[in-house]
Amino acid sequence: MGMFLNSIEPYDKYKTITKGLYFVDKTELLEELIPALEQEQRFFCITRPRRFGKTVMANMIASFFEKSEGGSDIFDRLKISEYPKYKEHLNKHDVVYIDFSEMPKECDSYKKYISRIEEGIYYDLREKYSDLYLKQEDAIWDIFSKIFNETKKKFIFVMDEWDAVFHMSFMTEKNREDYLLFLKLLLKGQSYVELAYMTGVLPIAKYSDGSELNMFLEYNMATRIRFSEYFGFSDEEVDKLYEKYLQNTKKPQIDREGLREWYDGYHTASGQRLYNPRSVVCALSDNQLSNYWVSSGKYDSVFSYVKNNIDDVQEDLVLMFAGEKIPSGIEEYAATAQQLDTKEEIYSAMVVYGLLTYDNGCVFIPNKELQGSYASMMKKEKSLGYIYRLANISNKMLQATLNKDTDTMAEILQYAHNTETPILSYNNEVELSAIVNLVYLSARDFYRIEREDKAGKGFEDFIFYPVRYEDKGIILELKVDQTPEEAIKQIKEKDYILRFKGKLGEHRQYPQNILAVGISYDKITKKHTCKIEELLINS
C-alpha cells in the first residue's frame, strides 16, 4: 500500500460511506467500466457540479479494483457482487489514485505541487518493483513504460478533481500548459494504462483545445445520457432514504415534499430529475432543511458569473427567481469561454457548476437551496440596480402586509412599476408575479413560500407558510385588470385556506389567523390596489 499506488485511503473512505444510514448503492457503475479494461475506449472523464458524488464514486472505483485484502467486506453485500465477473476483478488490479485537489505543505508553486505527485508515485513504484532499476530522474511516464516492458503489468488510473489545480492562486498560463502536457504524456497512447477514470467540474475543453486529452470520452450532466444515474439521487432513491429517516428519527421535522422543494430540480440529458445527494443526506442526518451547499473556489458566487453582463441578465434573474424558465441554447453548454460575457456563456457556466439547471431548451433555478444564494446576491450587490433596491425594501413590504397597511403596499408596488426595469410591462400575471416575488424577498427568512400550489379547488399565486407557529400565514392572489376584492373572493370560494388545515386526521401545524391578500394592477390607470382580509381556520 503506497501513497498513490494501491493506497488504502480510497477503501477506508468508501467503507465509511457505506456504513452510513443514508448510503445509496451505485456500484453498478463498475459494470460499465469493467468491459472497457484494456480497450481502446478506456478513458472516461465525468464532469458534474460539486457535491454530486464524484469523489464517492472515485473512491468506490479505486477500492474495488486495487490490490488489497479488504474489498470483499464492502462489495459482497452490494449490487456489483451479482455481476458475473465480480470475483475476477475485485482487488485484482494495480490502481494509481490521485486526488488533484490535495497539495503539499506550504505549496506556493506549480513545481512543488506536481513534484509531490511525481515523487510520491516514484517511491510507490520503487517499493513495489524493488527488483527493477528505476531512476528518479526519469520522467514518471518513462518509469511506468519500463515497468510495463519488463513485467507486462498495467495500471488503472483514478484521478479525482483533475481541474482543481486551475483554481489555485499560483497557477500561470505556462503552468496550465505544463499540467495538460503532464496528463497527456502520462496517459495518452500509453500501453500501461489499463483504464483511466477522471472527474472534474468543468469539461476538458474549458482548459484545453482538446488535442492534449482528446482520448477521453467526456460525460457531463446536461448533454450526455450515459452514467447519469450514478450521480445524484433519483426520486425513488430519496423515497427509500426518507423511509429510513422516519424509522430512525425520534421527532421527524422534515416532510417528503420539503426534500423535493429544497434539493430536487436538477435535470439530466435524458430528462431524469435529480436531487443534490450531499444536501439530502445532510438534511436527513441533521433533521433540518437548510442550505448545505459548501462553497469552494473563486467561481462559486452567483454574482461572479453575472457581473460582466448585468444589463442583459437582470430581467432573466427576476423571472428565474420567481420560478420561470428562460430559453437558452443547448449548443452553448461547453462553457469553454475563458471570459463569460454573453448570456449563453454565463448560463452555460452556471449550469456546469450547478447554479442553474437545464431542461428542454431552458435554464432555471433548480430548488430552494440555490434560491438562497440568489436572494443573498440580490440583497448585497448594488450593481444589480433595481433588483438590489427592490430586494432591500422587501422588509418594509412584509411588515406592511402583516400590519394590513395596504397604502404602503401599493406605494411599494408603484415604486417597482416606476423603476427602470423593462420587465415591468405588467401585461400579464407572470410579470406581476415576478416583481411581487422580489418585493417579498425578505419574507423567505420567516416563511416557506410556495407559488401556484394546489390549494383547495384551485391554484393560488403564493402561499406563505410561517416557520414559527405564532406568525400569521399568508395567501396572496394576483389579478391584472380585476379588483383585489375579486382576488379575495377567489381565495374564499376555492378554499385555498385548506392548505393550512393539513391532511385529514393530521395535527394542524399552523395558527388560526390567515391573511388573505389581494393585489391587482390596472393596465389603463397604471395603479395598484391591495386588500387584506383576516381569515380564521375552523378548529
RODO-2510 file (C-alpha; in nm, 4 decimals, decimal comma):
residues 539
     n   res          X          Y          Z
     1     m     0,0000     0,0000     0,0000
     2     g     0,1503     0,3300    -0,1085
     3     m     0,0651     0,6959    -0,1121
     4     f    -0,0756     0,6762    -0,4664
     5     l    -0,0349     0,3124    -0,5742
     6     n    -0,2977     0,0840    -0,4202
     7     s    -0,3493     0,3360    -0,1424
     8     i    -0,5669     0,2264     0,1481
     9     e    -0,7351     0,5672     0,1675
    10     p    -1,0000     0,5198    -0,1061
    11     y    -1,1017     0,1897     0,0562
    12     d    -1,1216     0,3437     0,4025
    13     k    -1,3203     0,6455     0,2815
    14     y    -1,5665     0,4398     0,0797
    15     k    -1,6132     0,1898     0,3602
    16     t    -1,7047     0,4777     0,5913
    17     i    -1,9640     0,5971     0,3376
    18     t    -2,1209     0,2500     0,3097
    19     k    -2,1699     0,2374     0,6857
    20     g    -2,3865     0,5489     0,6780
    21     l    -2,7611     0,5221     0,7373
    22     y    -2,8316     0,7085     0,4143
    23     f    -2,5891     0,5246     0,1873
    24     v    -2,7107     0,4610    -0,1688
    25     d    -2,5560     0,1721    -0,3633
    26     k    -2,4234     0,2951    -0,7009
    27     t    -2,1790     0,0100    -0,7622
    28     e    -2,3462    -0,0854    -1,0895
    29     l    -2,1263     0,1845    -1,2413
    30     l    -1,8477    -0,0753    -1,2257
    31     e    -2,0384    -0,2949    -1,4698
    32     e    -1,9909    -0,0227    -1,7317
    33     l    -1,6205     0,0197    -1,6616
    34     i    -1,5063    -0,3424    -1,6440
    35     p    -1,5785    -0,4156    -2,0145
    36     a    -1,3614    -0,1144    -2,1059
    37     l    -1,0470    -0,2543    -1,9434
    38     e    -0,7624    -0,2623    -2,1963
    39     q    -0,9966    -0,1467    -2,4745
    40     e    -0,9237     0,1495    -2,6997
    41     q    -1,2111     0,3479    -2,5447
    42     r    -1,0879     0,3132    -2,1890
    43     f    -1,0578     0,6812    -2,0992
    44     f    -1,3535     0,8374    -1,9159
    45     c    -1,3952     1,1923    -1,7856
    46     i    -1,7020     1,2553    -1,5688
    47     t    -1,7881     1,6222    -1,5116
    48     r    -2,0520     1,7199    -1,2576
    49     p    -2,1251     2,0124    -1,0243
    50     r    -1,9594     1,9856    -0,6867
    51     r    -2,1368     1,7805    -0,4193
    52     f    -2,2811     1,5366    -0,6738
    53     g    -2,0872     1,2302    -0,5633
    54     k    -1,7843     1,2438    -0,7909
    55     t    -1,5363     1,1719    -0,5123
    56     v    -1,7530     0,8974    -0,3609
    57     m    -1,7603     0,7214    -0,6972
    58     a    -1,3859     0,7673    -0,7481
    59     n    -1,3190     0,6125    -0,4079
    60     m    -1,5580     0,3279    -0,4888
    61     i    -1,3824     0,2507    -0,8188
    62     a    -1,0346     0,2589    -0,6663
    63     s    -1,1297     0,0462    -0,3638
    64     f    -1,2934    -0,2145    -0,5882
    65     f    -1,0090    -0,2599    -0,8360
    66     e    -0,6967    -0,2009    -0,6278
    67     k    -0,4974    -0,4931    -0,4966
    68     s    -0,5805    -0,5385    -0,1284
    69     e    -0,7235    -0,7852     0,1160
    70     g    -1,0326    -0,5994     0,2313
    71     g    -1,2584    -0,5252    -0,0641
    72     s    -1,4942    -0,8183    -0,0214
    73     d    -1,6154    -0,6979     0,3182
    74     i    -1,7663    -0,3975     0,1375
    75     f    -1,8674    -0,5225    -0,2035
    76     d    -2,0004    -0,8712    -0,1232
    77     r    -2,3202    -0,7088     0,0060
    78     l    -2,3594    -0,4560    -0,2763
    79     k    -2,5161    -0,4792    -0,6237
    80     i    -2,1870    -0,5353    -0,8063
    81     s    -2,1486    -0,8720    -0,6323
    82     e    -2,4159    -1,0089    -0,8694
    83     y    -2,2052    -0,9225    -1,1748
    84     p    -2,0658    -1,2411    -1,3405
    85     k    -1,7076    -1,1096    -1,3482
    86     y    -1,7211    -0,9707    -0,9949
    87     k    -1,4624    -1,2010    -0,8359
    88     e    -1,2395    -1,1847    -1,1409
    89     h    -1,1781    -0,8130    -1,0915
    90     l    -1,2311    -0,7476    -0,7209
    91     n    -0,8946    -0,6282    -0,5815
    92     k    -0,7018    -0,7745    -0,8754
    93     h    -0,5573    -0,4594    -1,0358
    94     d    -0,2845    -0,2078    -0,9635
    95     v    -0,4541     0,1286    -0,9153
    96     v    -0,2929     0,4716    -0,9119
    97     y    -0,5317     0,7057    -0,7279
    98     i    -0,4640     1,0806    -0,7432
    99     d    -0,6762     1,3476    -0,5757
   100     f    -0,5619     1,6578    -0,7621
   101     s    -0,7216     1,8905    -0,5053
   102     e    -0,4580     1,7921    -0,2467
   103     m    -0,1381     1,9944    -0,2125
   104     p     0,1943     1,9662    -0,0293
   105     k     0,2627     2,1759     0,2791
   106     e     0,3130     2,5471     0,2086
   107     c     0,2664     2,4960    -0,1629
   108     d     0,3285     2,8202    -0,3488
   109     s     0,4250     2,6990    -0,6948
   110     y     0,3238     2,4523    -0,9608
   111     k     0,6645     2,2857    -0,9319
   112     k     0,6027     2,1988    -0,5653
   113     y     0,2514     2,0849    -0,6471
   114     i     0,3413     1,8465    -0,9290
   115     s     0,6635     1,7265    -0,7601
   116     r     0,4587     1,5864    -0,4730
   117     i     0,2666     1,3690    -0,7204
   118     e     0,5662     1,2631    -0,9293
   119     e     0,7866     1,1824    -0,6315
   120     g     0,5084     1,0045    -0,4462
   121     i     0,4339     0,7791    -0,7426
   122     y     0,8036     0,7113    -0,7960
   123     y     0,8588     0,5991    -0,4350
   124     d     0,5486     0,3756    -0,4527
   125     l     0,6715     0,2118    -0,7732
   126     r     1,0261     0,1729    -0,6454
   127     e     0,8972    -0,0050    -0,3355
   128     k     0,6689    -0,2389    -0,5287
   129     y     0,9213    -0,3136    -0,8064
   130     s     1,2362    -0,3206    -0,5953
   131     d     1,3957    -0,5730    -0,8276
   132     l     1,3920    -0,3235    -1,1155
   133     y     1,6360    -0,0389    -1,1579
   134     l     1,4080     0,2681    -1,1554
   135     k     1,5786     0,6068    -1,1772
   136     q     1,4077     0,9007    -1,0040
   137     e     1,5433     1,1478    -1,2578
   138     d     1,3467     0,9734    -1,5337
   139     a     1,0038     1,1036    -1,6311
   140     i     0,7254     0,9259    -1,4442
   141     w     0,5741     0,8005    -1,7729
   142     d     0,9098     0,6523    -1,8710
   143     i     0,9207     0,4694    -1,5391
   144     f     0,5750     0,3243    -1,5992
   145     s     0,6804     0,2214    -1,9506
   146     k     0,9908     0,0470    -1,8171
   147     i     0,7791    -0,1490    -1,5680
   148     f     0,5356    -0,2495    -1,8408
   149     n     0,8084    -0,3544    -2,0829
   150     e     0,9814    -0,5681    -1,8230
   151     t     0,6809    -0,7126    -1,6371
   152     k     0,3794    -0,6645    -1,8697
   153     k     0,1989    -0,5056    -1,5726
   154     k    -0,0712    -0,2459    -1,6447
   155     f    -0,2295     0,0161    -1,4214
   156     i    -0,5721     0,1672    -1,3640
   157     f    -0,5608     0,5427    -1,3109
   158     v    -0,8360     0,7004    -1,0991
   159     m    -0,8000     1,0785    -1,0881
   160     d    -1,0364     1,2938    -0,8845
   161     e    -1,0893     1,6698    -0,9332
   162     w    -0,8487     1,6855    -1,2243
   163     d    -0,9236     2,0582    -1,2802
   164     a    -0,8783     2,1682    -0,9170
   165     v    -0,5250     2,2903    -0,9847
   166     f    -0,6531     2,5574    -1,2238
   167     h    -0,8217     2,7372    -0,9340
   168     m    -0,5010     2,7565    -0,7301
   169     s    -0,3537     3,1045    -0,6919
   170     f    -0,0001     3,0155    -0,8025
   171     m    -0,1015     2,8824    -1,1443
   172     t     0,0217     3,0730    -1,4510
   173     e    -0,0651     3,0214    -1,8167
   174     k     0,2630     2,8357    -1,8606
   175     n     0,1810     2,6160    -1,5578
   176     r    -0,1517     2,5271    -1,7118
   177     e     0,0139     2,4223    -2,0357
   178     d     0,2685     2,2169    -1,8414
   179     y    -0,0043     2,0429    -1,6437
   180     l    -0,2003     1,9463    -1,9549
   181     l     0,1198     1,8147    -2,1079
   182     f     0,1866     1,6148    -1,7894
   183     l    -0,1525     1,4434    -1,8179
   184     k    -0,1065     1,3837    -2,1889
   185     l     0,2364     1,2226    -2,1519
   186     l     0,1228     1,0186    -1,8524
   187     l    -0,1859     0,8731    -2,0206
   188     k    -0,2239     0,9275    -2,3931
   189     g    -0,1155     0,6366    -2,6096
   190     q     0,0410     0,4531    -2,3156
   191     s     0,0122     0,0740    -2,3234
   192     y     0,0487     0,0557    -1,9458
   193     v    -0,2873     0,2329    -1,8992
   194     e    -0,5470    -0,0367    -1,8396
   195     l    -0,8225     0,2165    -1,7627
   196     a    -0,8326     0,5885    -1,6876
   197     y    -1,1238     0,7362    -1,4937
   198     m    -1,1139     1,1104    -1,4306
   199     t    -1,3556     1,3529    -1,2616
   200     g    -1,3876     1,7297    -1,2593
   201     v    -1,6327     2,0165    -1,2543
   202     l    -1,5646     2,1787    -1,5895
   203     p    -1,5116     1,9858    -1,9124
   204     i    -1,1648     1,9386    -2,0584
   205     a    -1,2437     2,1896    -2,3325
   206     k    -1,2611     2,4639    -2,0708
   207     y    -0,8855     2,4457    -2,0268
   208     s    -0,7669     2,2801    -2,3439
   209     d    -0,8292     2,2855    -2,7165
   210     g    -0,8916     1,9135    -2,6784
   211     s    -0,5848     1,7794    -2,8555
   212     e    -0,3872     1,7064    -2,5388
   213     l    -0,6557     1,4926    -2,3793
   214     n    -0,8779     1,4012    -2,6718
   215     m    -0,8524     1,0318    -2,5841
   216     f    -1,1054     1,0941    -2,3065
   217     l    -1,4770     1,0448    -2,3586
   218     e    -1,6435     1,3261    -2,1631
   219     y    -1,9753     1,2858    -1,9838
   220     n    -2,1493     1,5920    -1,8441
   221     m    -2,4928     1,6040    -1,6846
   222     a    -2,6594     1,8361    -1,9345
   223     t    -2,5893     1,6741    -2,2715
   224     r    -2,4695     1,3159    -2,2145
   225     i    -2,7095     1,0437    -2,1003
   226     r    -2,4607     0,7722    -2,0046
   227     f    -2,3646     0,7493    -1,6348
   228     s    -2,6443     0,9911    -1,5343
   229     e    -2,7988     0,7555    -1,2808
   230     y    -2,4783     0,7235    -1,0791
   231     f    -2,4502     1,0891    -0,9779
   232     g    -2,7264     1,2462    -0,7727
   233     f    -3,0308     1,0799    -0,6161
   234     s    -3,3463     0,9844    -0,8038
   235     d    -3,6989     1,0244    -0,6640
   236     e    -3,7133     0,6535    -0,5865
   237     e    -3,3829     0,6607    -0,4008
   238     v    -3,4906     0,9590    -0,1926
   239     d    -3,8208     0,7823    -0,1141
   240     k    -3,6238     0,4941     0,0383
   241     l    -3,3938     0,7275     0,2289
   242     y    -3,6948     0,9132     0,3662
   243     e    -3,8448     0,5889     0,4939
   244     k    -3,5173     0,5206     0,6777
   245     y    -3,5326     0,8708     0,8182
   246     l    -3,8846     0,8199     0,9562
   247     q    -3,7877     0,4865     1,1083
   248     n    -3,4717     0,6161     1,2747
   249     t    -3,5630     0,9699     1,3842
   250     k    -3,7478     1,0242     1,7120
   251     k    -3,9112     1,3546     1,6193
   252     p    -3,9031     1,3985     1,2402
   253     q    -3,9059     1,7639     1,1342
   254     i    -3,8825     1,7099     0,7579
   255     d    -4,1655     1,6160     0,5240
   256     r    -4,1091     1,4440     0,1921
   257     e    -4,2271     1,7432    -0,0087
   258     g    -3,9743     1,9592     0,1715
   259     l    -3,6878     1,7466     0,0394
   260     r    -3,8211     1,7881    -0,3120
   261     e    -3,8633     2,1645    -0,2757
   262     w    -3,5153     2,2177    -0,1320
   263     y    -3,2921     1,9714    -0,3170
   264     d    -3,4654     1,8412    -0,6317
   265     g    -3,4748     2,0153    -0,9670
   266     y    -3,1550     1,9135    -1,1452
   267     h    -3,2042     1,7522    -1,4844
   268     t    -3,0040     1,5029    -1,6860
   269     a    -2,9861     1,4860    -2,0640
   270     s    -3,2420     1,2037    -2,0559
   271     g    -3,4889     1,4217    -1,8652
   272     q    -3,4427     1,2465    -1,5306
   273     r    -3,4788     1,4707    -1,2264
   274     l    -3,2060     1,4512    -0,9662
   275     y    -3,1566     1,5626    -0,6065
   276     n    -2,8329     1,7044    -0,4715
   277     p    -2,7100     1,3929    -0,2851
   278     r    -2,4925     1,5595    -0,0246
   279     s    -2,7659     1,8045     0,0737
   280     v    -3,0274     1,5291     0,1090
   281     v    -2,8001     1,3231     0,3346
   282     c    -2,7067     1,6264     0,5461
   283     a    -3,0692     1,7343     0,5856
   284     l    -3,1879     1,3882     0,6928
   285     s    -2,8924     1,3465     0,9284
   286     d    -2,9468     1,6907     1,0857
   287     n    -3,3280     1,6575     1,0852
   288     q    -3,3448     2,0032     0,9290
   289     l    -3,3946     2,1523     0,5851
   290     s    -3,1195     2,4046     0,5243
   291     n    -2,8588     2,5212     0,2749
   292     y    -2,5763     2,2665     0,2774
   293     w    -2,4125     2,3953    -0,0391
   294     v    -2,0479     2,4366     0,0616
   295     s    -1,8515     2,6967    -0,1351
   296     s    -1,5058     2,6262    -0,2717
   297     g    -1,3172     2,8157    -0,5370
   298     k    -1,3420     3,1554    -0,6987
   299     y    -1,6380     3,0727    -0,9249
   300     d    -1,8823     2,9756    -0,6519
   301     s    -2,0519     3,3107    -0,6058
   302     v    -2,3550     3,3574    -0,8291
   303     f    -2,2521     3,7178    -0,8798
   304     s    -1,9123     3,6242    -1,0187
   305     y    -2,0904     3,4872    -1,3261
   306     v    -2,3370     3,7670    -1,3962
   307     k    -2,1222     4,0688    -1,3093
   308     n    -1,9805     4,1057    -1,6619
   309     n    -2,3225     4,1401    -1,8226
   310     i    -2,5711     4,2626    -1,5628
   311     d    -2,7792     4,4595    -1,8130
   312     d    -2,8583     4,1514    -2,0210
   313     v    -2,9298     3,9139    -1,7338
   314     q    -3,1276     4,1410    -1,4946
   315     e    -3,4676     4,0627    -1,6393
   316     d    -3,3916     3,6916    -1,6515
   317     l    -3,2782     3,6898    -1,2878
   318     v    -3,6081     3,8371    -1,1719
   319     l    -3,8091     3,5863    -1,3734
   320     m    -3,5953     3,2879    -1,2695
   321     f    -3,6183     3,3853    -0,9034
   322     a    -3,9948     3,3826    -0,9448
   323     g    -3,9779     3,0291    -1,0815
   324     e    -3,9830     3,0998    -1,4534
   325     k    -3,7715     2,9158    -1,7114
   326     i    -3,5518     3,1125    -1,9520
   327     p    -3,4804     2,9863    -2,3066
   328     s    -3,1109     2,9215    -2,3672
   329     g    -2,9310     2,7437    -2,6490
   330     i    -2,8198     2,3933    -2,5593
   331     e    -2,5307     2,4094    -2,8061
   332     e    -2,3576     2,6610    -2,5815
   333     y    -2,3211     2,4111    -2,2993
   334     a    -1,9476     2,3523    -2,3243
   335     a    -1,8755     2,6615    -2,1122
   336     t    -1,5459     2,6906    -2,2933
   337     a    -1,5139     3,0692    -2,2842
   338     q    -1,2422     3,1989    -2,0554
   339     q    -1,4294     3,5301    -2,0289
   340     l    -1,8021     3,4982    -1,9634
   341     d    -1,9732     3,7823    -2,1485
   342     t    -2,2792     3,6635    -2,3390
   343     k    -2,5864     3,5295    -2,1648
   344     e    -2,5316     3,1900    -2,3226
   345     e    -2,1769     3,1689    -2,1899
   346     i    -2,2873     3,2840    -1,8444
   347     y    -2,5781     3,0405    -1,8210
   348     s    -2,3695     2,7558    -1,9611
   349     a    -2,1056     2,8008    -1,6936
   350     m    -2,3693     2,8338    -1,4206
   351     v    -2,5288     2,5062    -1,5270
   352     v    -2,1914     2,3307    -1,5265
   353     y    -2,1352     2,4484    -1,1703
   354     g    -2,4875     2,3522    -1,0620
   355     l    -2,6096     2,7080    -1,0007
   356     l    -2,8732     2,6651    -1,2719
   357     t    -3,0231     2,3584    -1,4281
   358     y    -3,1209     2,2915    -1,7890
   359     d    -3,4209     2,1138    -1,9348
   360     n    -3,5970     2,1215    -2,2685
   361     g    -3,4181     2,4283    -2,4008
   362     c    -3,4463     2,6390    -2,0851
   363     v    -3,2367     2,7288    -1,7813
   364     f    -3,3795     2,7911    -1,4346
   365     i    -3,3011     2,7872    -1,0636
   366     p    -3,3449     2,4232    -0,9589
   367     n    -3,4593     2,4485    -0,5983
   368     k    -3,4936     2,6484    -0,2779
   369     e    -3,1395     2,5661    -0,1659
   370     l    -2,9989     2,7535    -0,4651
   371     q    -3,2596     3,0282    -0,4388
   372     g    -3,0946     3,1263    -0,1116
   373     s    -2,7732     3,2077    -0,2987
   374     y    -2,9635     3,4276    -0,5430
   375     a    -3,1506     3,6014    -0,2608
   376     s    -2,8225     3,6841    -0,0865
   377     m    -2,6804     3,8258    -0,4079
   378     m    -2,9861     4,0431    -0,4692
   379     k    -2,9633     4,1970    -0,1242
   380     k    -2,5876     4,2642    -0,1342
   381     e    -2,4866     4,3651    -0,4865
   382     k    -2,5703     4,7311    -0,5533
   383     s    -2,4646     4,6991    -0,9162
   384     l    -2,7790     4,4949    -0,9762
   385     g    -2,9653     4,8238    -0,9774
   386     y    -3,3415     4,7967    -0,9431
   387     i    -3,3141     4,4337    -0,8262
   388     y    -3,0994     4,5446    -0,5322
   389     r    -3,3353     4,8316    -0,4487
   390     l    -3,6498     4,6208    -0,4609
   391     a    -3,4895     4,3413    -0,2598
   392     n    -3,3942     4,5891     0,0095
   393     i    -3,7435     4,7307     0,0515
   394     s    -3,8851     4,3807     0,0932
   395     n    -3,8666     4,4072     0,4738
   396     k    -4,0945     4,7089     0,4560
   397     m    -4,3337     4,5218     0,2263
   398     l    -4,3657     4,2271     0,4623
   399     q    -4,4244     4,4473     0,7652
   400     a    -4,6865     4,6499     0,5753
   401     t    -4,8649     4,3275     0,4853
   402     l    -4,8641     4,1955     0,8417
   403     n    -4,9907     4,5357     0,9621
   404     k    -5,2594     4,5405     0,6903
   405     d    -5,1150     4,8693     0,5636
   406     t    -5,2450     4,8436     0,2082
   407     d    -5,1495     5,2028     0,1219
   408     t    -4,7805     5,1328     0,1872
   409     m    -4,8046     4,8065    -0,0058
   410     a    -4,9496     4,9873    -0,3074
   411     e    -4,6839     5,2574    -0,2770
   412     i    -4,4032     4,9978    -0,2855
   413     l    -4,5569     4,8219    -0,5845
   414     q    -4,5939     5,1569    -0,7613
   415     y    -4,2267     5,2251    -0,6934
   416     a    -4,1447     4,8910    -0,8526
   417     h    -4,3551     4,9800    -1,1542
   418     n    -4,1913     5,3198    -1,1943
   419     t    -3,8368     5,1843    -1,1825
   420     e    -3,6287     5,1477    -1,4977
   421     t    -3,6707     4,7720    -1,5405
   422     p    -3,8048     4,6650    -1,8796
   423     i    -3,9812     4,3655    -1,7281
   424     l    -4,2486     4,5768    -1,5662
   425     s    -4,4804     4,5975    -1,8602
   426     y    -4,7330     4,4187    -1,6371
   427     n    -4,9089     4,2757    -1,9392
   428     n    -4,9757     3,9502    -1,7618
   429     e    -4,9766     3,7951    -1,4168
   430     v    -4,6403     3,6235    -1,4754
   431     e    -4,4627     3,9604    -1,4890
   432     l    -4,6584     4,0964    -1,1931
   433     s    -4,5859     3,7744    -1,0040
   434     a    -4,2116     3,8075    -1,0709
   435     i    -4,1969     4,1532    -0,9123
   436     v    -4,4247     4,0595    -0,6226
   437     n    -4,1906     3,7690    -0,5549
   438     l    -3,8971     4,0114    -0,5426
   439     v    -4,0609     4,2701    -0,3138
   440     y    -4,1403     3,9880    -0,0704
   441     l    -3,7817     3,8593    -0,0777
   442     s    -3,7243     3,9127     0,2958
   443     a    -4,0313     3,7073     0,3756
   444     r    -3,8294     3,3983     0,2834
   445     d    -3,6410     3,4370     0,6117
   446     f    -3,9650     3,3792     0,8031
   447     y    -4,1833     3,1790     0,5640
   448     r    -4,1695     2,8824     0,3327
   449     i    -4,3130     3,0353     0,0164
   450     e    -4,4806     2,8246    -0,2496
   451     r    -4,6024     2,9582    -0,5805
   452     e    -4,9062     2,8430    -0,7781
   453     d    -4,9511     2,5484    -0,5494
   454     k    -5,2565     2,3246    -0,5492
   455     a    -5,4866     2,4509    -0,2772
   456     g    -5,8484     2,3505    -0,2250
   457     k    -6,0330     2,3693    -0,5568
   458     g    -5,7754     2,5717    -0,7472
   459     f    -5,4260     2,7234    -0,7546
   460     e    -5,3290     3,0285    -0,5501
   461     d    -5,0467     3,2530    -0,6677
   462     f    -4,8429     3,2474    -0,3453
   463     i    -4,8828     3,0796    -0,0102
   464     f    -4,6612     3,1768     0,2851
   465     y    -4,6184     2,9033     0,5472
   466     p    -4,4795     3,0550     0,8699
   467     v    -4,1703     2,8988     1,0200
   468     r    -4,2867     2,9969     1,3687
   469     y    -4,6253     2,8819     1,4920
   470     e    -4,7222     3,2245     1,6285
   471     d    -4,6776     3,4034     1,2932
   472     k    -4,9687     3,4548     1,0584
   473     g    -4,9933     3,2583     0,7374
   474     i    -5,0473     3,4467     0,4122
   475     i    -5,2359     3,3572     0,0944
   476     l    -5,1669     3,6017    -0,1870
   477     e    -5,3677     3,6212    -0,5088
   478     l    -5,2698     3,8452    -0,8037
   479     k    -5,5033     3,9957    -1,0611
   480     v    -5,4431     4,2076    -1,3716
   481     d    -5,7365     4,4308    -1,4726
   482     q    -5,9505     4,2922    -1,1926
   483     t    -6,0148     4,4131    -0,8403
   484     p    -5,8430     4,2956    -0,5203
   485     e    -6,1885     4,2122    -0,3900
   486     e    -6,2215     3,9584    -0,6701
   487     a    -5,8893     3,8098    -0,5651
   488     i    -6,0080     3,7753    -0,2030
   489     k    -6,3333     3,6232    -0,3253
   490     q    -6,1413     3,3614    -0,5234
   491     i    -5,9338     3,2722    -0,2178
   492     k    -6,2534     3,2102    -0,0209
   493     e    -6,4581     3,0342    -0,2872
   494     k    -6,1795     2,7943    -0,3806
   495     d    -6,0951     2,7118    -0,0190
   496     y    -5,7257     2,7940    -0,0536
   497     i    -5,7155     2,8074     0,3253
   498     l    -5,7360     2,4275     0,3314
   499     r    -5,3583     2,4152     0,2862
   500     f    -5,3208     2,5376     0,6423
   501     k    -5,5526     2,2704     0,7824
   502     g    -5,3331     1,9789     0,6873
   503     k    -5,4471     1,6391     0,5710
   504     l    -5,7472     1,4687     0,7233
   505     g    -5,6565     1,3421     1,0686
   506     e    -5,3253     1,5269     1,0694
   507     h    -5,2372     1,7599     1,3548
   508     r    -5,2588     2,1186     1,2309
   509     q    -4,9166     2,2831     1,2360
   510     y    -5,0210     2,6429     1,1626
   511     p    -5,2025     2,9204     1,3550
   512     q    -5,5684     3,0024     1,3166
   513     n    -5,5195     3,3516     1,1705
   514     i    -5,4501     3,3657     0,7971
   515     l    -5,4161     3,6816     0,5923
   516     a    -5,5890     3,6716     0,2535
   517     v    -5,4087     3,9274     0,0358
   518     g    -5,5461     4,0511    -0,2949
   519     i    -5,3203     4,2543    -0,5257
   520     s    -5,4419     4,3964    -0,8551
   521     y    -5,2947     4,6062    -1,1327
   522     d    -5,4943     4,8162    -1,3790
   523     k    -5,3162     4,8417    -1,7125
   524     i    -5,5137     5,1529    -1,8128
   525     t    -5,4746     5,3609    -1,4954
   526     k    -5,1346     5,2029    -1,4112
   527     k    -5,2477     5,1755    -1,0498
   528     h    -5,2001     4,9024    -0,7929
   529     t    -5,4658     4,8240    -0,5395
   530     c    -5,4340     4,5995    -0,2364
   531     k    -5,6822     4,4485     0,0034
   532     i    -5,6253     4,2298     0,3080
   533     e    -5,8791     4,0262     0,4976
   534     e    -5,8043     3,8121     0,8007
   535     l    -5,9488     3,4625     0,7834
   536     l    -5,9983     3,2136     1,0630
   537     i    -5,9252     2,8454     1,0169
   538     n    -6,2088     2,6401     1,1562
   539     s    -6,0826     2,4352     1,4503
***
